[in-house]
Amino acid sequence: MDKPLYIIGIDGGGTKTTSVLCALDGVILAEAQGAPSNFQIIGIERTSHTILDLVETCCHSVGCSISQIGAIVAGLAGAGRSSDQQSMRDGIMDLAHTRNLTINNLVVESDARIALEGAFGGKPGMIVIAGTGSIVFGKDERGKIYRAGGWGRLIGDEGSGYAMGQQAFRAVARSFDDKSTKTKLAKLFEEKFGLNTQEAIIYSLYKENFDIASVMPTVIEAASKGDKAAKRILDNAALELVEIIEMTLKKMNTNIKNPSKRPLALSGGLLANEQYYSRKVISIIRKNLLPVSVRRAESSPVVGAAVMAMDVLKS
């Protein structure tokens, strides 16, 4: 093994994968972007190719060999379980072997975990992520990690795009069945998605695998225009999401008599920008969760992966 001179952090999602190569002091020396890397969707082999391609691109940019990379941390969508992390790691290492590449200290983590590290530069804090799914992570002063939510769309993901998208479709379906429950959502669904009949809705959902979470901008638009059904969906979802934050906070503050305020960063497509839903979530947090201070994330998830890679070398 060559003397470690660099580390690499990788953030892999369903739309793209980003990577950074850093010096051992954390200074970013190279960046690269590639194809999606949610291995639960595209498979381990394709994801492994994407990750190694980015590693090689970064190394080429600074003129180093991969054997000089002391640690690589890849935070990937769909890698929430240790068994999946191990499977993905094995896939990358197997491909590296076929390419005659020397990989030192490869760690596969969840995308939520690296987002937490990026949000606070490795320091203690909490992060709530709400996009297609939802999850809350926390890190205390001892470095212990806590989480709540993230159970997936079938039994969890409260306050997520998928959960609210389901509720929006239910509201539209009710408006077809009962004209007295008319909602602006039905009109917007017709205008934006061509869903103007029961047959069209059923066919899109059950035959064409319509992306349920993709309706969220439309739901938020309807709520901003005063639609009662849309506002009710967003308001209830915001309450459920804050409940998950509270669960995590309670775990972190167990056996602490006078806990100080904990910083909380908001992340994910539904919380990153100011609109009806994100404002509602923040309002409920500030009203009901006094031990929490809402802040902007300090850095991106890919930087969080790099922070974790530096910690790997220190351990």
Phi, psi and omega per residue, in radians:
M1 nan 2.231 3.068
D2 -1.204 2.813 3.082
K3 -1.098 2.227 -3.129
P4 -1.147 2.215 3.141
L5 -2.060 -0.327 -3.028
Y6 -2.505 2.917 2.987
I7 -2.359 2.781 3.129
I8 -2.269 2.370 3.016
G9 -2.017 2.448 -3.104
I10 -2.304 2.369 3.073
D11 -2.099 1.909 -3.073
G12 -1.947 2.165 -3.131
G13 -2.232 -2.954 -3.083
G14 -1.405 -0.200 -3.138
T15 -2.020 -0.489 -3.132
K16 -2.831 2.936 3.062
T17 -2.280 2.300 3.126
T18 -2.090 2.638 -3.141
S19 -2.466 2.647 3.039
V20 -2.342 2.419 3.000
L21 -1.857 2.232 -3.055
C22 -2.183 2.662 2.921
A23 -1.211 2.961 -3.067
L24 -1.187 -0.244 3.073
D25 -1.601 0.059 3.075
G26 1.674 -0.085 3.139
V27 -1.221 2.224 -3.122
I28 -1.337 2.193 -3.115
L29 -1.888 -0.397 -3.124
A30 -2.723 2.598 3.089
E31 -2.360 2.637 3.109
A32 -2.647 2.719 -3.140
Q33 -2.358 2.474 -3.110
G34 -2.481 -2.806 -3.051
A35 -1.229 2.977 3.080
P36 -1.035 2.753 -3.137
S37 -2.520 0.635 2.976
N38 -1.441 1.687 -3.016
F39 -1.175 -0.297 3.076
Q40 -1.202 -0.362 -3.124
I41 -1.810 -0.840 -3.032
I42 -1.736 -0.143 3.101
G43 1.700 2.768 -3.085
I44 -1.199 -0.695 -3.066
E45 -1.113 -0.859 -3.138
R46 -1.111 -0.699 3.116
T47 -1.111 -0.698 3.127
S48 -1.082 -0.733 3.102
H49 -1.071 -0.770 3.138
T50 -1.057 -0.798 -3.088
I51 -1.147 -0.823 -3.130
L52 -1.187 -0.593 3.068
D53 -1.056 -0.731 -3.138
L54 -1.212 -0.680 3.093
V55 -1.056 -0.807 -3.141
E56 -1.145 -0.670 3.111
T57 -1.085 -0.785 3.136
C58 -1.103 -0.760 -3.138
C59 -1.119 -0.707 3.111
H60 -1.091 -0.622 -3.102
S61 -1.109 -0.615 -3.115
V62 -1.811 -0.043 3.096
G63 1.291 0.601 3.118
C64 -1.995 2.892 3.051
S65 -1.637 2.717 -3.138
I66 -1.111 -0.490 3.126
S67 -1.168 -0.265 3.085
Q68 -1.532 -0.057 3.068
I69 -1.434 2.016 -3.063
G70 -1.274 -0.553 -3.128
A71 -2.774 2.529 3.059
I72 -2.216 2.202 3.035
V73 -2.053 2.119 3.119
A74 -1.960 1.987 3.058
G75 -1.668 1.993 -2.976
L76 -2.105 2.499 3.006
A77 -1.091 2.396 3.132
G78 1.498 0.032 -3.094
A79 -1.824 0.787 -3.102
G80 -1.404 -0.370 -3.103
R81 -1.793 2.552 -3.102
S82 -1.086 -0.624 3.138
S83 -1.139 -0.691 3.093
D84 -1.192 -0.668 3.106
Q85 -1.073 -0.739 3.138
Q86 -1.168 -0.711 3.123
S87 -1.088 -0.727 -3.136
M88 -1.198 -0.706 3.102
R89 -1.075 -0.781 3.122
D90 -1.046 -0.710 3.136
G91 -1.084 -0.750 3.131
I92 -1.150 -0.764 -3.116
M93 -1.151 -0.669 3.103
D94 -1.098 -0.763 3.127
L95 -1.163 -0.680 3.107
A96 -1.053 -0.669 3.131
H97 -1.087 -0.744 3.140
T98 -1.171 -0.436 3.121
R99 -1.621 0.033 -3.104
N100 1.044 0.718 3.126
L101 -1.838 2.432 3.099
T102 -1.697 1.957 -3.133
I103 -1.877 2.154 3.117
N104 -1.859 2.320 2.990
N105 0.923 1.102 3.080
L106 -1.586 2.200 3.112
V107 -2.165 2.283 3.038
V108 -1.876 2.209 -3.124
E109 -2.237 3.049 3.055
S110 -1.392 2.713 3.096
D111 -1.143 -0.511 3.116
A112 -1.191 -0.644 -3.119
R113 -1.136 -0.760 3.134
I114 -1.251 -0.488 3.077
A115 -1.123 -0.676 3.089
L116 -1.077 -0.806 -3.118
E117 -1.155 -0.675 3.124
G118 -1.180 -0.613 -3.077
A119 -1.110 -0.550 -3.063
F120 -2.233 0.332 3.085
G121 1.019 0.567 -3.140
G122 1.531 -0.108 -3.139
K123 -1.487 2.964 -3.133
P124 -1.092 2.650 3.111
G125 2.883 -3.073 3.127
M126 -2.305 2.623 3.067
I127 -2.418 2.358 3.037
V128 -1.971 2.250 -3.098
I129 -2.052 2.163 3.116
A130 -2.352 1.932 3.051
G131 -2.381 -2.144 3.010
T132 -1.076 -0.705 3.043
G133 -1.995 -2.986 3.111
S134 -2.613 2.629 3.115
I135 -2.877 2.731 3.061
V136 -2.229 2.312 3.060
F137 -2.133 2.594 3.060
G138 -2.442 2.649 3.094
K139 -2.349 2.192 -3.098
D140 -1.657 -3.052 -3.039
E141 -1.153 -0.372 3.114
R142 -1.557 -0.035 -3.111
G143 1.522 0.100 3.130
K144 -1.322 2.430 -3.078
I145 -1.780 2.385 3.104
Y146 -2.176 2.671 3.100
R147 -2.657 2.739 3.010
A148 -2.633 2.673 -3.080
G149 1.404 -2.834 3.138
G150 1.256 0.486 -3.108
W151 -1.503 -0.038 3.125
G152 1.602 2.902 -2.966
R153 -1.214 -0.391 -3.085
L154 -1.308 -0.652 -3.079
I155 -2.234 0.017 -3.082
G156 -2.613 -2.372 -3.110
D157 1.009 0.732 3.088
E158 -1.041 2.466 3.114
G159 1.284 0.228 -3.101
S160 -1.681 2.985 3.104
G161 -1.123 -0.656 3.138
Y162 -1.160 -0.815 -3.116
A163 -1.090 -0.756 3.141
M164 -1.273 -0.566 3.073
G165 -1.088 -0.700 3.060
Q166 -1.031 -0.811 -3.129
Q167 -1.108 -0.633 3.125
A168 -1.143 -0.744 3.104
F169 -1.130 -0.628 3.101
R170 -1.130 -0.708 3.120
A171 -1.119 -0.711 3.112
V172 -1.155 -0.732 3.124
A173 -1.076 -0.712 3.116
R174 -1.114 -0.620 -3.138
S175 -1.186 -0.475 3.042
F176 -1.292 -0.665 -3.099
D177 -1.359 -0.553 -3.067
D178 -2.398 1.831 -3.072
K179 -1.094 -0.328 3.133
S180 -1.275 -0.235 3.117
T181 -1.791 0.565 -3.105
K182 -0.971 2.412 -3.128
T183 -2.409 2.604 3.072
K184 -1.071 -0.421 3.138
L185 -0.999 -0.727 -3.108
A186 -1.062 -0.732 3.135
K187 -1.160 -0.735 -3.141
L188 -1.197 -0.641 3.100
F189 -1.107 -0.621 3.105
E190 -1.201 -0.784 -3.076
E191 -1.184 -0.727 -3.000
K192 -1.605 -0.518 -3.042
F193 -2.137 -0.045 -3.113
G194 1.217 0.368 -3.107
L195 -1.650 1.484 -3.034
N196 -2.032 0.077 3.089
T197 -2.452 2.828 3.074
Q198 -1.039 -0.726 -3.119
E199 -1.087 -0.728 -3.130
A200 -1.122 -0.717 -3.137
I201 -1.155 -0.838 -3.123
I202 -1.084 -0.756 -3.130
Y203 -1.104 -0.769 -3.116
S204 -1.125 -0.724 -3.088
L205 -1.322 -0.769 -2.978
Y206 -1.724 -0.312 -3.136
K207 -1.928 -0.612 -3.066
E208 -1.847 0.065 3.135
N209 0.903 0.871 3.116
F210 -0.892 2.367 3.127
D211 -1.289 1.707 -3.030
I212 -1.044 -0.700 -3.101
A213 -1.185 -0.319 -3.083
S214 -1.195 -0.214 -3.135
V215 -1.437 -0.077 -3.021
M216 -1.043 -0.714 3.072
P217 -1.019 -0.594 3.120
T218 -1.235 -0.697 3.105
V219 -1.108 -0.767 3.129
I220 -1.131 -0.673 3.090
E221 -1.083 -0.776 3.136
A222 -1.084 -0.731 3.140
A223 -1.121 -0.701 -3.134
S224 -1.166 -0.366 3.096
K225 -1.631 0.118 3.051
G226 1.607 0.154 -3.133
D227 -1.150 2.136 -3.045
K228 -1.137 -0.716 -3.117
A229 -1.126 -0.761 3.137
A230 -1.146 -0.742 3.118
K231 -1.106 -0.680 3.126
R232 -1.116 -0.711 3.118
I233 -1.074 -0.841 -3.100
L234 -1.202 -0.697 -3.134
D235 -1.107 -0.800 -3.133
N236 -1.156 -0.697 3.135
A237 -1.140 -0.673 3.116
A238 -1.082 -0.730 3.089
L239 -1.069 -0.757 -3.137
E240 -1.144 -0.680 3.136
L241 -1.154 -0.719 3.132
V242 -1.160 -0.554 3.074
E243 -1.058 -0.660 3.121
I244 -1.190 -0.674 3.065
I245 -1.055 -0.766 -3.126
E246 -1.109 -0.672 3.100
M247 -1.037 -0.785 -3.141
T248 -1.136 -0.731 -3.137
L249 -1.068 -0.724 3.125
K250 -1.096 -0.717 3.105
K251 -1.083 -0.744 -3.098
M252 -1.195 -0.553 -3.063
N253 -1.700 0.131 3.068
T254 -1.033 2.310 3.125
N255 1.220 0.252 3.042
I256 -1.934 2.031 -3.026
K257 -1.234 -0.830 -3.097
N258 -2.201 1.323 -3.085
P259 -1.171 2.468 3.072
S260 -1.443 2.915 3.126
K261 -1.101 2.376 3.135
R262 -1.814 2.336 3.105
P263 -1.224 2.444 -3.126
L264 -2.273 2.169 3.083
A265 -1.824 2.500 3.109
L266 -1.808 2.319 -3.078
S267 -2.484 2.898 3.141
G268 1.739 2.784 -3.046
G269 -1.023 -0.470 -3.105
L270 -1.553 -0.181 -3.075
L271 -2.126 -0.269 -3.034
A272 -1.204 -0.515 -3.114
N273 -2.005 2.677 -3.131
E274 -1.353 2.137 3.052
Q275 -2.830 -3.063 -3.008
Y276 -0.931 -0.835 -3.041
Y277 -1.193 -0.838 -3.117
S278 -1.104 -0.668 3.095
R279 -1.113 -0.664 3.135
K280 -1.142 -0.769 3.129
V281 -1.061 -0.815 -3.133
I282 -1.105 -0.700 3.138
S283 -1.067 -0.780 -3.136
I284 -1.163 -0.706 3.120
I285 -1.054 -0.842 -3.079
R286 -1.199 -0.463 3.140
K287 -1.437 -0.676 -2.979
N288 -1.917 -0.397 -3.086
L289 -1.989 1.350 -3.086
L290 -1.092 -0.573 -3.126
P291 -1.326 0.249 -3.099
V292 -2.144 2.436 3.097
S293 -2.111 1.990 -3.106
V294 -1.297 2.224 -3.127
R295 -2.372 2.855 3.010
R296 -1.364 2.567 3.058
A297 -1.121 2.391 3.141
E298 -1.193 -0.716 -3.078
S299 -2.517 3.013 -3.115
S300 -1.379 2.872 3.100
P301 -1.012 -0.637 -3.114
V302 -1.135 -0.578 3.042
V303 -1.199 -0.624 3.054
G304 -1.055 -0.672 3.077
A305 -1.106 -0.680 3.096
A306 -1.146 -0.684 3.085
V307 -1.048 -0.760 3.126
M308 -1.137 -0.626 3.113
A309 -1.135 -0.666 3.079
M310 -1.119 -0.663 3.103
D311 -1.141 -0.625 3.115
V312 -1.035 -0.741 -3.139
L313 -1.181 -0.533 -3.115
K314 -1.340 -0.446 -3.053
S315 -1.410 nan nan
